[in-house]
Amino acid sequence: MIQGMTGFGSKEKNIAGIGAVSVEIRSTNHKFREVVLHLPEGLISLEDKFKKEVESRIRRGRLTCVVYLEKKLSPQISINRQLLDEYVRVVGQLTKLYSLKDGVKVDTLINLPGVISVTEKNIPAEKLWPGLKKILSGALDDLVAMRRKEGRALFGHLKAQGESLSESIDFVKSRFKEAIKEKIVVFTTDAERAAFLKESDITEELQRIAFHARSFRQKLAAAVPIGKELDFICQEMQREANTTGAKSCDVQISSRVVQIKSEIEKLREQVQNVE
């Protein structure tokens, strides 16, 4: 069954050492998959793990994941004294070599690469990951459940619209045969009849659009992300409908083709919500 792309999930649980942790994740429509994380200080190093966990469950949509901590993890600043001493030694040599007058300021030294490092105080982030993963998994369960619920609603709408589209296509097929019989008698020569049939024959277009309509209905039952493919099918149906309308030789066919194009456009709008 298809899934939607709109949903929300949240989960909260206590983790020893840091207290209550809550994870909220929401998703909206997007052409591709985009994961945006908002992690508190001390958990930034786990960004890749969070992202991979989300991506393992969701294939399409814009996802925003926010993690809240009851109490902040205190960062601990460490200074690499050995490296700093080496920097000072080299700067001293350069000062003498080039007769530099101004001394080196502290803020310059601490901004040199590798001098200062920030680590999590108390509990390392890696040790917190197993507990955080369970909370994230629970939030994802809620999110997926909501997306599936939306998918069931979308399935009903798309199925009904797809059936209506097929009925319109069948009408055009039937009317085309009648229209040809009515109009062909007007022409007196074989050349005129051949030219008329060549310009107004929409048999191939109707066959292709009918094939795409059947394919669309079949794809709706797929258990894998199918939104992009459904959108492509709609584009192909719209292209065939445009050609059919341009070649139409009958008012009833032209009118129904306008309806078909409207039905396809409605399908495309709904498909934008499908994962």
C-alpha positions as CSV (number, residue, x, y, z in Angstrom):
1,M,0.0,0.0,0.0
2,I,1.3,3.5,-0.9
3,Q,2.4,5.9,1.9
4,G,1.9,9.6,2.2
5,M,4.7,12.1,2.9
6,T,3.1,14.1,5.7
7,G,3.4,13.0,9.3
8,F,4.6,13.6,12.8
9,G,6.1,11.4,15.5
10,S,7.5,11.9,18.9
11,K,8.8,9.8,21.8
12,E,10.2,10.6,25.2
13,K,12.2,8.5,27.6
14,N,14.7,8.8,30.5
15,I,18.3,8.0,29.9
16,A,20.6,7.4,32.9
17,G,22.9,10.3,33.4
18,I,21.1,12.9,31.3
19,G,17.4,12.5,32.4
20,A,14.5,12.9,30.0
21,V,15.2,12.9,26.3
22,S,12.5,13.6,23.7
23,V,12.7,13.2,19.9
24,E,10.3,14.9,17.5
25,I,10.3,14.2,13.8
26,R,8.0,15.6,11.2
27,S,7.8,15.1,7.4
28,T,6.4,17.1,4.5
29,N,6.2,16.7,0.8
30,H,9.5,16.9,-1.2
31,K,10.6,15.7,-4.6
32,F,13.5,13.9,-3.0
33,R,14.6,12.9,0.5
34,E,16.0,15.7,2.7
35,V,16.9,15.1,6.4
36,V,17.4,18.2,8.6
37,L,18.7,17.5,12.2
38,H,18.6,19.8,15.2
39,L,20.8,18.2,17.8
40,P,21.8,19.8,21.2
41,E,25.5,20.4,22.1
42,G,27.2,17.2,23.1
43,L,25.3,15.1,20.5
44,I,26.6,16.7,17.3
45,S,29.0,13.8,16.9
46,L,26.0,11.5,16.5
47,E,24.6,13.3,13.5
48,D,25.5,10.6,11.0
49,K,24.0,7.9,13.1
50,F,20.7,9.9,13.4
51,K,20.6,10.5,9.7
52,K,21.3,6.9,8.7
53,E,18.6,5.7,11.1
54,V,16.0,8.1,9.6
55,E,17.0,7.2,6.0
56,S,16.7,3.5,6.7
57,R,12.9,4.0,7.3
58,I,12.0,6.9,5.0
59,R,12.7,7.1,1.3
60,R,11.1,10.4,0.3
61,G,10.1,13.7,1.9
62,R,11.6,16.6,3.8
63,L,12.2,15.4,7.4
64,T,13.0,17.5,10.3
65,C,14.2,15.8,13.5
66,V,14.7,17.7,16.7
67,V,16.2,16.2,19.9
68,Y,15.5,17.8,23.3
69,L,17.5,17.1,26.5
70,E,16.2,17.8,30.0
71,K,19.7,19.0,31.0
72,K,22.5,20.1,28.8
73,L,25.6,18.0,28.4
74,S,28.5,20.2,29.6
75,P,31.3,20.5,27.0
76,Q,34.9,20.1,28.3
77,I,37.6,22.1,26.7
78,S,41.0,20.5,26.2
79,I,44.3,22.2,25.2
80,N,47.0,20.3,23.3
81,R,50.0,21.7,25.2
82,Q,52.6,19.9,23.2
83,L,51.2,21.3,19.9
84,L,50.8,24.8,21.5
85,D,54.4,24.8,22.7
86,E,55.5,23.9,19.1
87,Y,53.5,26.8,17.7
88,V,55.0,29.2,20.2
89,R,58.5,28.0,19.4
90,V,58.0,28.4,15.6
91,V,56.4,31.9,16.1
92,G,59.4,32.9,18.3
93,Q,61.8,31.9,15.6
94,L,59.9,33.8,12.9
95,T,59.8,36.9,15.2
96,K,63.6,36.9,15.6
97,L,64.2,36.0,11.9
98,Y,62.0,38.9,10.6
99,S,62.5,41.3,13.5
100,L,58.8,41.4,14.3
101,K,57.8,43.7,17.1
102,D,54.3,42.7,18.0
103,G,53.9,39.7,20.1
104,V,51.5,36.8,19.5
105,K,48.1,37.3,21.2
106,V,46.3,34.5,23.1
107,D,43.2,34.6,20.9
108,T,45.5,34.0,17.9
109,L,47.2,31.0,19.5
110,I,43.9,29.3,20.6
111,N,42.5,29.6,17.1
112,L,45.4,27.7,15.5
113,P,44.4,24.2,14.2
114,G,44.4,21.5,16.8
115,V,45.1,23.7,19.8
116,I,41.7,23.4,21.4
117,S,39.3,20.5,21.2
118,V,35.8,20.3,22.7
119,T,34.5,17.0,24.1
120,E,31.4,15.9,26.0
121,K,31.9,16.0,29.8
122,N,30.6,13.2,31.9
123,I,29.0,10.6,29.5
124,P,30.5,10.3,26.0
125,A,27.9,10.7,23.2
126,E,28.7,7.2,21.8
127,K,27.6,5.6,25.1
128,L,24.3,7.4,24.8
129,W,23.5,6.3,21.3
130,P,21.8,2.9,22.1
131,G,19.2,4.7,24.3
132,L,18.8,7.5,21.9
133,K,18.3,5.1,19.0
134,K,15.4,3.4,20.8
135,I,13.7,6.8,21.3
136,L,14.3,7.8,17.7
137,S,12.9,4.4,16.5
138,G,9.8,5.0,18.6
139,A,9.3,8.5,17.0
140,L,9.8,7.0,13.5
141,D,7.2,4.3,14.3
142,D,4.6,7.0,15.0
143,L,5.7,9.0,11.9
144,V,5.4,5.9,9.6
145,A,2.0,5.0,11.0
146,M,0.7,8.5,10.2
147,R,2.2,8.4,6.7
148,R,0.5,5.0,6.1
149,K,-2.8,6.4,7.3
150,E,-2.4,9.2,4.8
151,G,-1.5,6.7,2.2
152,R,-4.7,4.7,2.7
153,A,-6.7,7.9,2.2
154,L,-4.7,8.8,-0.9
155,F,-5.2,5.3,-2.3
156,G,-9.0,5.7,-2.2
157,H,-8.9,9.0,-4.0
158,L,-6.4,7.9,-6.6
159,K,-8.2,4.7,-7.3
160,A,-11.5,6.5,-7.8
161,Q,-9.9,9.1,-10.1
162,G,-8.1,6.4,-12.0
163,E,-11.3,4.5,-12.7
164,S,-13.0,7.7,-13.8
165,L,-10.1,8.4,-16.2
166,S,-10.4,4.9,-17.7
167,E,-14.1,5.4,-18.3
168,S,-13.4,8.7,-20.1
169,I,-10.8,6.9,-22.3
170,D,-13.3,4.2,-23.1
171,F,-15.8,6.8,-24.1
172,V,-13.3,8.5,-26.5
173,K,-12.4,5.1,-28.0
174,S,-16.1,4.4,-28.7
175,R,-16.9,7.8,-29.9
176,F,-13.9,7.9,-32.2
177,K,-15.2,4.9,-34.2
178,E,-18.6,6.5,-34.6
179,A,-17.1,9.9,-35.6
180,I,-14.9,8.3,-38.3
181,K,-18.0,6.6,-39.8
182,E,-19.9,9.8,-39.8
183,K,-17.3,12.0,-41.3
184,I,-15.6,9.7,-43.8
185,V,-18.7,9.7,-46.0
186,V,-18.2,13.4,-46.7
187,F,-15.0,12.7,-48.8
188,T,-15.4,11.6,-52.4
189,T,-11.9,10.3,-53.2
190,D,-9.6,7.8,-51.7
191,A,-6.9,10.4,-51.4
192,E,-9.1,12.7,-49.4
193,R,-10.2,9.9,-47.1
194,A,-6.6,8.8,-46.6
195,A,-5.5,12.3,-45.7
196,F,-8.4,12.7,-43.3
197,L,-7.6,9.4,-41.5
198,K,-4.0,10.2,-41.3
199,E,-4.6,13.6,-39.7
200,S,-7.3,12.6,-37.3
201,D,-6.4,9.0,-36.3
202,I,-5.9,8.9,-32.5
203,T,-5.9,5.1,-32.2
204,E,-2.2,4.9,-31.1
205,E,-2.6,7.8,-28.6
206,L,-5.6,6.1,-27.1
207,Q,-3.8,2.8,-26.8
208,R,-0.9,4.4,-25.1
209,I,-3.0,6.5,-22.7
210,A,-5.1,3.4,-21.8
211,F,-1.9,1.5,-21.1
212,H,-0.6,4.2,-18.8
213,A,-3.9,4.3,-17.0
214,R,-3.8,0.6,-16.4
215,S,-0.2,0.8,-15.2
216,F,-1.2,3.7,-12.9
217,R,-3.9,1.6,-11.2
218,Q,-1.6,-1.4,-10.9
219,K,1.2,0.6,-9.3
220,L,-1.1,1.9,-6.6
221,A,-1.0,-1.5,-5.0
222,A,2.8,-1.5,-4.7
223,A,4.4,-1.8,-1.3
224,V,7.4,0.3,-2.2
225,P,7.9,4.0,-2.7
226,I,6.2,4.7,-6.0
227,G,5.4,8.4,-6.0
228,K,8.1,9.4,-8.6
229,E,7.0,6.7,-11.0
230,L,3.3,7.7,-10.6
231,D,4.2,11.3,-11.4
232,F,6.1,10.1,-14.5
233,I,3.1,8.1,-15.7
234,C,0.8,11.1,-15.2
235,Q,3.2,13.2,-17.3
236,E,3.1,10.6,-20.1
237,M,-0.7,10.5,-20.0
238,Q,-0.9,14.3,-20.2
239,R,1.3,14.3,-23.2
240,E,-0.8,11.7,-25.0
241,A,-4.0,13.6,-24.0
242,N,-2.6,16.8,-25.5
243,T,-1.8,15.0,-28.8
244,T,-5.3,13.4,-28.8
245,G,-6.9,16.8,-28.4
246,A,-4.9,18.4,-31.1
247,K,-5.9,15.6,-33.6
248,S,-9.5,15.4,-32.6
249,C,-12.0,15.8,-35.4
250,D,-15.1,15.6,-33.2
251,V,-16.7,18.1,-30.7
252,Q,-17.6,15.3,-28.2
253,I,-14.1,13.9,-28.3
254,S,-12.6,17.3,-27.8
255,S,-14.9,18.0,-24.9
256,R,-14.1,14.7,-23.2
257,V,-10.3,15.1,-23.8
258,V,-10.5,18.4,-21.8
259,Q,-12.1,16.4,-19.0
260,I,-9.4,13.7,-19.3
261,K,-6.7,16.4,-19.0
262,S,-8.4,17.8,-15.9
263,E,-8.6,14.3,-14.4
264,I,-4.9,13.7,-15.1
265,E,-4.0,17.1,-13.5
266,K,-5.9,16.1,-10.4
267,L,-4.0,12.8,-10.3
268,R,-0.7,14.7,-10.5
269,E,-1.7,17.0,-7.6
270,Q,-2.5,14.0,-5.4
271,V,0.6,12.0,-6.5
272,Q,2.8,14.9,-5.1
273,N,1.8,13.6,-1.7
274,V,2.8,10.0,-2.3
275,E,6.2,8.7,-1.1
